[in-house]
């Protein structure tokens, strides 16, 4: 038993040293940033769906801190702080419903981008926010019911965010 305790004590001390080394490398500041696009491959419309649907941005360009989950499309804050988020929307009207995407925090609408089908066939828009988040807060992009967006290898629909500073 004493031998096992000694081994665990040594492992604990080594882990403490590694944590201190990592903190010195990053200056003790958490690093949180992600960037993703809707499709990993292929092309075509996403939607329409019968209900509002969280978009899953599958092509992850970066995910420092692993706060973004491409399986759910949800960013979860692991650090309390001020964050920047930006998203873009591209629509190609074939068929021609309006395109509406929304940035939400914990189910509450923050901002949106929308487009109405008119004589043009393709439109793109983007929006951004700077918001405070508590640990566990969720931020995601929602496609409104009965709407659609188009994407292909051009990665027109993107979602990104990063920690500006802790509070």
N, CA, C and O of each residue as an XYZ file, in Angstrom:
668
protein
N       0.820     -1.180      0.000
C       0.000      0.000      0.000
C       0.875      1.259      0.000
O       0.594      2.220     -0.717
N       1.921      1.243      0.798
C       2.838      2.384      0.878
C       3.509      2.626     -0.471
O       3.725      3.770     -0.872
N       3.833      1.545     -1.159
C       4.465      1.662     -2.480
C       3.505      2.337     -3.478
O       3.923      3.182     -4.269
N       2.227      1.961     -3.434
C       1.234      2.565     -4.331
C       1.059      4.048     -4.030
O       0.938      4.858     -4.949
N       1.045      4.405     -2.760
C       0.915      5.813     -2.367
C       2.119      6.611     -2.863
O       1.961      7.735     -3.340
N       3.302      6.050     -2.757
C       4.512      6.719     -3.229
C       4.456      6.938     -4.740
O       4.825      8.006     -5.227
N       4.001      5.945     -5.469
C       3.869      6.061     -6.930
C       2.861      7.154     -7.281
O       3.124      7.987     -8.149
N       1.709      7.151     -6.609
C       0.693      8.166     -6.868
C       1.193      9.568     -6.521
O       0.909     10.531     -7.234
N       1.933      9.673     -5.429
C       2.491     10.960     -5.023
C       3.449     11.493     -6.090
O       3.429     12.681     -6.409
N       4.272     10.624     -6.632
C       5.214     11.005     -7.682
C       4.460     11.448     -8.930
O       4.810     12.460     -9.537
N       3.435     10.706     -9.315
C       2.635     11.074    -10.482
C       1.963     12.427    -10.269
O       1.912     13.248    -11.186
N       1.455     12.659     -9.081
C       0.805     13.923     -8.769
C       1.799     15.081     -8.877
O       1.474     16.122     -9.448
N       2.988     14.911     -8.343
C       4.007     15.958     -8.421
C       4.390     16.247     -9.877
O       4.565     17.404    -10.258
N       4.518     15.197    -10.680
C       4.838     15.380    -12.101
C       3.712     16.119    -12.825
O       3.965     16.973    -13.675
N       2.472     15.784    -12.481
C       1.325     16.464    -13.092
C       1.330     17.942    -12.713
O       1.068     18.797    -13.559
N       1.622     18.248    -11.462
C       1.708     19.652    -11.029
C       2.763     20.410    -11.820
O       2.540     21.550    -12.225
N       3.913     19.779    -12.040
C       4.982     20.410    -12.817
C       4.526     20.672    -14.253
O       4.781     21.742    -14.804
N       3.852     19.692    -14.855
C       3.362     19.853    -16.225
C       2.361     20.993    -16.328
O       2.397     21.764    -17.287
N       1.463     21.109    -15.345
C       0.484     22.198    -15.338
C       1.203     23.541    -15.254
O       0.855     24.470    -15.983
N       2.178     23.656    -14.395
C       2.937     24.901    -14.268
C       3.671     25.236    -15.556
O       3.718     26.398    -15.962
N       4.247     24.221    -16.205
C       4.921     24.445    -17.491
C       3.946     24.929    -18.546
O       4.245     25.868    -19.284
N       2.779     24.298    -18.626
C       1.774     24.711    -19.607
C       1.298     26.130    -19.334
O       1.130     26.916    -20.267
N       1.079     26.468    -18.068
C       0.669     27.831    -17.735
C       1.726     28.841    -18.143
O       1.394     29.930    -18.612
N       2.987     28.497    -17.971
C       4.034     29.442    -18.357
C       4.087     29.622    -19.875
O       4.410     30.703    -20.368
N       3.768     28.557    -20.608
C       3.760     28.654    -22.069
C       2.652     29.553    -22.589
O       2.854     30.295    -23.551
N       1.484     29.496    -21.963
C       0.361     30.306    -22.442
C       0.118     31.527    -21.570
O      -0.873     32.233    -21.755
N       1.007     31.781    -20.628
C       0.858     32.952    -19.786
C      -0.292     32.847    -18.803
O      -0.749     33.866    -18.285
N      -0.769     31.642    -18.533
C      -1.863     31.464    -17.592
C      -3.206     31.880    -18.156
O      -4.214     31.806    -17.454
N      -3.246     32.315    -19.404
C      -4.487     32.761    -20.024
C      -5.118     31.623    -20.812
O      -4.451     31.010    -21.645
N      -6.401     31.327    -20.564
C      -7.070     30.282    -21.347
C      -7.134     30.677    -22.819
O      -7.286     31.853    -23.147
N      -7.019     29.713    -23.677
C      -7.113     29.945    -25.113
C      -8.328     29.205    -25.649
O      -8.422     27.981    -25.565
N      -9.251     29.978    -26.200
C     -10.486     29.416    -26.722
C     -10.761     30.070    -28.074
O     -10.901     31.290    -28.156
N     -10.838     29.272    -29.125
C     -11.161     29.770    -30.461
C     -11.600     28.607    -31.338
O     -11.056     27.507    -31.246
N     -12.584     28.861    -32.185
C     -12.996     27.835    -33.144
C     -13.463     28.508    -34.428
O     -13.848     29.677    -34.444
N     -13.417     27.732    -35.493
C     -13.905     28.172    -36.798
C     -14.359     26.938    -37.554
O     -13.647     25.935    -37.605
N     -15.561     27.015    -38.148
C     -16.110     25.848    -38.834
C     -17.031     26.264    -39.978
O     -17.584     27.364    -39.984
N     -17.183     25.359    -40.947
C     -18.101     25.538    -42.070
C     -19.110     24.391    -42.057
O     -18.867     23.347    -41.452
N     -20.234     24.593    -42.724
C     -21.331     23.623    -42.656
C     -20.985     22.232    -43.183
O     -21.246     21.236    -42.510
N     -20.408     22.154    -44.363
C     -20.224     20.853    -45.010
C     -18.776     20.390    -44.967
O     -17.853     21.177    -45.174
N     -18.592     19.105    -44.695
C     -17.270     18.500    -44.844
C     -16.977     18.245    -46.319
O     -15.835     18.344    -46.768
N     -18.034     17.916    -47.062
C     -17.902     17.660    -48.502
C     -19.285     17.750    -49.140
O     -20.301     17.849    -48.451
N     -19.300     17.715    -50.452
C     -20.566     17.737    -51.170
C     -21.108     19.138    -51.349
O     -20.468     20.131    -51.003
N     -22.319     19.185    -51.905
C     -22.958     20.470    -52.144
C     -24.455     20.308    -52.115
O     -24.977     19.200    -52.242
N     -25.144     21.420    -51.948
C     -26.602     21.403    -51.982
C     -27.216     22.145    -50.821
O     -26.524     22.737    -49.992
N     -28.532     22.099    -50.780
C     -29.283     22.785    -49.738
C     -29.244     22.012    -48.430
O     -29.185     20.782    -48.405
N     -29.280     22.766    -47.358
C     -29.480     22.209    -46.023
C     -30.804     22.792    -45.558
O     -30.950     24.009    -45.446
N     -31.767     21.920    -45.288
C     -33.120     22.353    -45.019
C     -33.935     22.198    -46.291
O     -33.392     21.761    -47.306
N     -35.184     22.530    -46.278
C     -35.906     23.042    -45.112
C     -36.303     21.922    -44.143
O     -36.456     20.763    -44.529
N     -36.463     22.309    -42.877
C     -36.912     21.410    -41.818
C     -38.248     21.919    -41.294
O     -38.550     23.105    -41.431
N     -39.042     21.055    -40.704
C     -40.368     21.444    -40.188
C     -40.289     22.324    -38.941
O     -41.230     23.055    -38.631
N     -39.172     22.252    -38.234
C     -39.002     23.038    -37.011
C     -37.675     23.785    -37.064
O     -36.808     23.465    -37.877
N     -37.520     24.776    -36.200
C     -36.235     25.450    -36.069
C     -35.180     24.395    -35.740
O     -35.409     23.526    -34.899
N     -34.015     24.470    -36.406
C     -33.010     23.417    -36.287
C     -31.628     24.010    -36.068
O     -31.213     24.918    -36.788
N     -30.917     23.494    -35.073
C     -29.544     23.916    -34.843
C     -28.677     23.393    -35.986
O     -28.696     22.203    -36.300
N     -27.919     24.296    -36.601
C     -27.027     23.894    -37.691
C     -25.760     23.267    -37.113
O     -25.205     23.757    -36.130
N     -25.318     22.191    -37.729
C     -24.100     21.502    -37.310
C     -23.002     21.820    -38.320
O     -23.020     21.330    -39.449
N     -22.061     22.636    -37.903
C     -20.951     23.021    -38.762
C     -19.898     21.918    -38.663
O     -19.149     21.842    -37.689
N     -19.857     21.068    -39.684
C     -19.083     19.823    -39.642
C     -17.610     19.987    -40.013
O     -16.767     19.251    -39.501
N     -17.285     20.933    -40.890
C     -15.891     21.101    -41.315
C     -15.195     22.054    -40.350
O     -15.304     23.274    -40.474
N     -14.489     21.487    -39.402
C     -13.848     22.283    -38.358
C     -12.443     22.669    -38.808
O     -11.594     21.809    -39.045
N     -12.214     23.973    -38.921
C     -10.891     24.483    -39.300
C      -9.972     24.556    -38.078
O      -8.780     24.261    -38.164
N     -10.543     24.953    -36.946
C      -9.786     25.006    -35.689
C     -10.769     24.881    -34.533
O     -11.943     25.230    -34.652
N     -10.260     24.372    -33.407
C     -11.101     24.216    -32.221
C     -10.216     24.184    -30.975
O     -10.218     23.216    -30.215
N      -9.470     25.256    -30.789
C      -8.588     25.371    -29.631
C      -9.438     25.473    -28.365
O     -10.296     26.349    -28.254
N      -9.199     24.592    -27.434
C      -9.980     24.546    -26.205
C     -11.149     23.582    -26.269
O     -11.788     23.311    -25.253
N     -11.437     23.060    -27.465
C     -12.507     22.064    -27.672
C     -13.858     22.475    -27.093
O     -14.573     21.646    -26.530
N     -14.207     23.745    -27.229
C     -15.502     24.217    -26.743
C     -16.609     24.064    -27.776
O     -17.789     24.093    -27.426
N     -16.238     23.898    -29.058
C     -17.245     23.705    -30.105
C     -17.408     22.215    -30.383
O     -16.424     21.486    -30.509
N     -18.669     21.769    -30.479
C     -18.973     20.367    -30.744
C     -19.611     20.244    -32.128
O     -20.770     20.626    -32.295
N     -18.885     19.719    -33.131
C     -19.451     19.611    -34.478
C     -20.597     18.598    -34.583
O     -21.355     18.637    -35.552
N     -20.735     17.711    -33.626
C     -21.844     16.746    -33.640
C     -23.171     17.392    -33.272
O     -24.231     16.934    -33.699
N     -23.112     18.465    -32.475
C     -24.335     19.143    -32.052
C     -24.462     20.543    -32.656
O     -25.565     21.084    -32.739
N     -23.335     21.134    -33.079
C     -23.338     22.507    -33.571
C     -23.303     23.534    -32.457
O     -23.519     24.721    -32.700
N     -23.036     23.094    -31.242
C     -23.127     23.973    -30.076
C     -21.745     24.283    -29.503
O     -20.920     23.391    -29.305
N     -21.513     25.577    -29.242
C     -20.337     26.041    -28.513
C     -20.742     26.136    -27.044
O     -21.758     26.749    -26.718
N     -19.948     25.532    -26.158
C     -20.202     25.592    -24.722
C     -19.023     26.262    -24.041
O     -17.885     25.809    -24.165
N     -19.297     27.344    -23.320
C     -18.239     28.089    -22.637
C     -17.684     27.275    -21.477
O     -18.422     26.827    -20.599
N     -16.378     27.095    -21.493
C     -15.695     26.423    -20.388
C     -14.971     27.436    -19.512
O     -14.421     27.094    -18.465
N     -14.981     28.694    -19.962
C     -14.311     29.783    -19.263
C     -15.256     30.982    -19.230
O     -15.845     31.327    -20.254
N     -15.411     31.622    -18.069
C     -16.215     32.835    -17.959
C     -15.460     33.979    -18.610
O     -14.285     34.200    -18.317
N     -16.144     34.718    -19.510
C     -15.457     35.826    -20.154
C     -16.291     36.506    -21.206
O     -17.475     36.216    -21.375
N     -15.643     37.428    -21.921
C     -16.252     38.123    -23.057
C     -15.805     37.406    -24.325
O     -14.620     37.132    -24.515
N     -16.771     37.106    -25.189
C     -16.524     36.337    -26.399
C     -16.994     37.098    -27.636
O     -17.916     37.911    -27.572
N     -16.344     36.818    -28.758
C     -16.745     37.313    -30.065
C     -17.247     36.128    -30.875
O     -16.596     35.084    -30.914
N     -18.410     36.279    -31.530
C     -18.947     35.263    -32.430
C     -19.341     35.921    -33.747
O     -19.848     37.043    -33.770
N     -19.098     35.205    -34.843
C     -19.498     35.659    -36.171
C     -20.043     34.471    -36.947
O     -19.580     33.341    -36.787
N     -21.035     34.743    -37.790
C     -21.575     33.691    -38.640
C     -21.954     34.292    -39.982
O     -22.229     35.486    -40.092
N     -21.962     33.433    -41.007
C     -22.366     33.859    -42.336
C     -23.425     32.898    -42.875
O     -23.518     31.745    -42.455
N     -24.222     33.411    -43.822
C     -25.291     32.631    -44.416
C     -25.278     32.855    -45.920
O     -25.139     33.985    -46.390
N     -25.423     31.774    -46.666
C     -25.507     31.867    -48.121
C     -26.758     31.132    -48.568
O     -27.034     30.017    -48.125
N     -27.503     31.768    -49.443
C     -28.715     31.123    -49.951
C     -28.716     31.135    -51.469
O     -28.291     32.101    -52.103
N     -29.199     30.051    -52.032
C     -29.354     29.893    -53.470
C     -30.777     29.420    -53.687
O     -31.146     28.348    -53.208
N     -31.580     30.187    -54.392
C     -33.013     29.934    -54.438
C     -33.430     28.936    -55.497
O     -33.836     29.297    -56.602
N     -33.319     27.682    -55.130
C     -33.798     26.607    -55.983
C     -34.160     25.434    -55.074
O     -33.314     24.556    -54.905
N     -35.323     25.352    -54.490
C     -36.507     26.195    -54.571
C     -36.314     27.524    -53.837
O     -35.217     27.814    -53.360
N     -37.370     28.329    -53.744
C     -37.213     29.719    -53.339
C     -37.858     30.134    -52.018
O     -38.598     31.118    -52.015
N     -37.628     29.449    -50.895
C     -38.113     30.008    -49.633
C     -37.132     31.069    -49.124
O     -35.998     31.152    -49.595
N     -37.566     31.852    -48.188
C     -36.662     32.821    -47.570
C     -35.631     32.076    -46.720
O     -35.913     31.000    -46.194
N     -34.439     32.656    -46.590
C     -33.400     32.070    -45.730
C     -33.323     32.891    -44.445
O     -33.252     34.119    -44.487
N     -33.337     32.205    -43.309
C     -33.249     32.874    -42.011
C     -32.367     32.034    -41.096
O     -32.682     30.876    -40.823
N     -31.257     32.612    -40.617
C     -30.421     31.952    -39.613
C     -30.264     32.907    -38.429
O     -30.230     34.126    -38.591
N     -30.169     32.319    -37.238
C     -30.160     33.106    -36.002
C     -29.038     32.642    -35.080
O     -28.765     31.447    -34.967
N     -28.406     33.583    -34.437
C     -27.432     33.283    -33.395
C     -28.170     33.324    -32.063
O     -28.821     34.314    -31.731
N     -28.061     32.230    -31.300
C     -28.752     32.140    -30.017
C     -27.782     31.818    -28.889
O     -26.777     31.132    -29.079
N     -28.111     32.332    -27.718
C     -27.375     32.028    -26.488
C     -28.377     31.442    -25.506
O     -29.330     32.113    -25.111
N     -28.166     30.200    -25.115
C     -29.063     29.525    -24.171
C     -30.529     29.626    -24.595
O     -31.412     29.812    -23.758
N     -30.779     29.501    -25.893
C     -32.141     29.531    -26.399
C     -32.713     30.913    -26.653
O     -33.849     31.031    -27.112
N     -31.948     31.965    -26.365
C     -32.423     33.337    -26.538
C     -31.804     33.934    -27.797
O     -30.590     33.866    -27.989
N     -32.637     34.516    -28.652
C     -32.177     35.136    -29.881
C     -31.302     36.346    -29.586
O     -31.678     37.223    -28.809
N     -30.114     36.383    -30.223
C     -29.232     37.542    -30.101
C     -29.237     38.373    -31.373
O     -29.392     39.594    -31.321
N     -29.069     37.716    -32.516
C     -29.062     38.422    -33.794
C     -29.351     37.425    -34.905
O     -29.314     36.215    -34.686
N     -29.635     37.930    -36.085
C     -29.957     37.027    -37.182
C     -29.525     37.614    -38.516
O     -29.164     38.787    -38.613
N     -29.570     36.778    -39.530
C     -29.367     37.179    -40.919
C     -30.494     36.522    -41.704
O     -30.778     35.339    -41.517
N     -31.125     37.278    -42.568
C     -32.201     36.712    -43.360
C     -32.170     37.298    -44.757
O     -31.567     38.342    -45.003
N     -32.827     36.609    -45.658
C     -32.896     37.058    -47.041
C     -34.244     36.658    -47.612
O     -34.759     35.577    -47.327
N     -34.801     37.531    -48.409
C     -36.088     37.275    -49.055
C     -35.851     36.946    -50.521
O     -35.087     37.632    -51.201
N     -36.499     35.908    -51.004
C     -36.371     35.528    -52.413
C     -36.956     36.631    -53.291
O     -38.135     36.969    -53.188
N     -36.113     37.181    -54.151
C     -36.558     38.201    -55.110
C     -36.025     37.807    -56.480
O     -35.859     36.622    -56.769
N     -35.758     38.792    -57.318
C     -35.313     38.480    -58.684
C     -33.896     37.916    -58.733
O     -33.544     37.229    -59.692
N     -33.066     38.198    -57.706
C     -31.724     37.618    -57.696
C     -31.798     36.181    -57.189
O     -32.778     35.790    -56.555
N     -30.775     35.410    -57.465
C     -30.837     33.994    -57.099
C     -29.906     33.601    -55.972
O     -30.091     32.542    -55.372
N     -28.914     34.417    -55.664
C     -27.952     34.070    -54.621
C     -27.727     35.285    -53.726
O     -27.610     36.413    -54.205
N     -27.668     35.039    -52.439
C     -27.387     36.116    -51.492
C     -26.548     35.586    -50.352
O     -26.605     34.405    -50.007
N     -25.760     36.494    -49.767
C     -24.927     36.147    -48.621
C     -25.007     37.272    -47.612
O     -25.133     38.441    -47.979
N     -24.934     36.922    -46.354
C     -24.948     37.917    -45.293
C     -24.212     37.380    -44.090
O     -23.974     36.177    -43.981
N     -23.851     38.272    -43.186
C     -23.185     37.844    -41.964
C     -23.548     38.787    -40.836
O     -24.075     39.876    -41.064
N     -23.265     38.362    -39.627
C     -23.515     39.168    -38.445
C     -22.534     38.737    -37.362
O     -21.921     37.674    -37.458
N     -22.390     39.564    -36.338
C     -21.438     39.269    -35.269
C     -21.900     39.907    -33.964
O     -22.659     40.876    -33.963
N     -21.431     39.348    -32.861
C     -21.733     39.899    -31.534
C     -20.510     39.749    -30.629
O     -19.645     38.903    -30.858
N     -20.462     40.581    -29.611
C     -19.542     40.423    -28.491
C     -20.429     40.289    -27.266
O     -21.214     41.185    -26.959
N     -20.303     39.158    -26.560
C     -21.213     38.871    -25.446
C     -20.463     38.270    -24.259
O     -19.428     37.626    -24.429
N     -20.998     38.490    -23.049
C     -20.433     37.809    -21.876
C     -21.024     36.407    -21.771
O     -22.210     36.199    -22.024
N     -20.188     35.458    -21.398
C     -20.654     34.086    -21.172
C     -20.196     33.609    -19.807
O     -19.100     33.932    -19.349
N     -21.048     32.844    -19.178
C     -20.722     32.135    -17.946
C     -20.328     30.713    -18.325
O     -20.671     30.238    -19.408
N     -19.617     30.045    -17.447
C     -19.276     28.646    -17.685
C     -20.570     27.852    -17.879
O     -21.487     27.932    -17.062
N     -20.629     27.088    -18.968
C     -21.797     26.270    -19.270
C     -22.785     26.912    -20.232
O     -23.690     26.234    -20.718
N     -22.635     28.206    -20.522
C     -23.524     28.845    -21.498
C     -23.313     28.224    -22.874
O     -22.200     27.832    -23.225
N     -24.400     28.138    -23.652
C     -24.366     27.569    -25.001
C     -24.658     28.635    -26.042
O     -25.551     29.463    -25.861
N     -23.904     28.613    -27.134
C     -24.114     29.514    -28.265
C     -24.173     28.649    -29.512
O     -23.361     27.741    -29.688
N     -25.146     28.938    -30.384
C     -25.311     28.126    -31.584
C     -26.060     28.917    -32.651
O     -26.624     29.979    -32.386
N     -26.050     28.373    -33.855
C     -26.752     28.960    -34.991
C     -27.958     28.089    -35.303
O     -27.860     26.863    -35.352
N     -29.094     28.739    -35.512
C     -30.337     28.031    -35.771
C     -30.874     28.425    -37.150
O     -30.923     29.603    -37.502
N     -31.268     27.424    -37.908
C     -31.955     27.634    -39.174
C     -33.447     27.640    -38.877
O     -33.969     26.692    -38.290
N     -34.135     28.705    -39.282
C     -35.568     28.811    -39.016
C     -36.339     27.725    -39.770
O     -35.912     27.257    -40.826
N     -37.459     27.346    -39.215
C     -38.321     26.332    -39.831
C     -38.711     26.738    -41.247
O     -38.971     27.907    -41.533
N     -38.745     25.746    -42.117
C     -39.168     25.929    -43.513
C     -38.252     26.852    -44.305
O     -38.680     27.443    -45.297
N     -37.008     26.983    -43.886
C     -36.002     27.790    -44.577
C     -34.851     26.885    -44.966
O     -34.751     25.754    -44.491
N     -33.974     27.390    -45.841
C     -32.810     26.597    -46.229
C     -31.632     27.489    -46.529
O     -31.777     28.680    -46.804
N     -30.459     26.885    -46.469
C     -29.216     27.523    -46.887
C     -28.523     26.572    -47.859
O     -28.806     25.375    -47.884
N     -27.624     27.117    -48.645
C     -26.888     26.322    -49.622
C     -25.408     26.374    -49.263
O     -24.900     27.409    -48.832
N     -24.726     25.252    -49.446
C     -23.277     25.260    -49.238
C     -22.611     24.244    -50.155
O     -23.229     23.276    -50.599
N     -21.337     24.492    -50.425
C     -20.510     23.581    -51.206
C     -19.065     23.771    -50.758
O     -18.827     24.287    -49.666
N     -18.117     23.374    -51.558
C     -16.700     23.455    -51.177
C     -16.225     24.888    -50.962
O     -15.130     25.099    -50.439
N     -17.031     25.882    -51.357
C     -16.690     27.283    -51.116
C     -16.844     27.698    -49.665
O     -16.379     28.771    -49.278
N     -17.498     26.854    -48.843
C     -17.675     27.113    -47.411
C     -18.284     28.493    -47.146
O     -17.695     29.308    -46.436
N     -19.453     28.751    -47.712
C     -20.115     30.045    -47.583
C     -20.771     30.249    -46.223
O     -20.898     31.380    -45.752
N     -21.182     29.165    -45.600
C     -21.845     29.230    -44.298
C     -20.836     28.863    -43.224
O     -20.420     27.709    -43.125
N     -20.447     29.835    -42.427
C     -19.425     29.610    -41.409
C     -19.896     30.103    -40.050
O     -20.815     30.915    -39.945
N     -19.250     29.598    -39.025
C     -19.538     29.956    -37.643
C     -18.201     29.957    -36.923
O     -17.465     28.972    -36.984
N     -17.876     31.049    -36.240
C     -16.619     31.096    -35.503
C     -16.788     31.913    -34.238
O     -17.716     32.712    -34.112
N     -15.881     31.700    -33.310
C     -15.907     32.460    -32.073
C     -14.617     32.303    -31.321
O     -13.866     31.349    -31.523
N     -14.366     33.268    -30.437
C     -13.170     33.177    -29.607
C     -13.321     34.007    -28.348
O     -14.099     34.960    -28.299
N     -12.573     33.633    -27.348
C     -12.527     34.337    -26.068
C     -11.715     35.600    -26.239
O     -10.559     35.543    -26.659
N     -12.307     36.748    -25.916
C     -11.568     38.014    -25.960
C     -10.730     38.183    -24.691
O      -9.535     38.474    -24.746
N     -11.399     37.992    -23.539
C     -10.707     38.060    -22.255
C     -11.596     37.447    -21.184
O     -12.818     37.400    -21.328
N     -10.977     36.982    -20.116
C     -11.721     36.405    -18.996
C     -12.233     37.532    -18.104
O     -11.686     38.634    -18.089
N     -13.298     37.227    -17.360
C     -13.843     38.205    -16.397
C     -14.072     37.528    -15.064
O     -14.525     38.170    -14.116
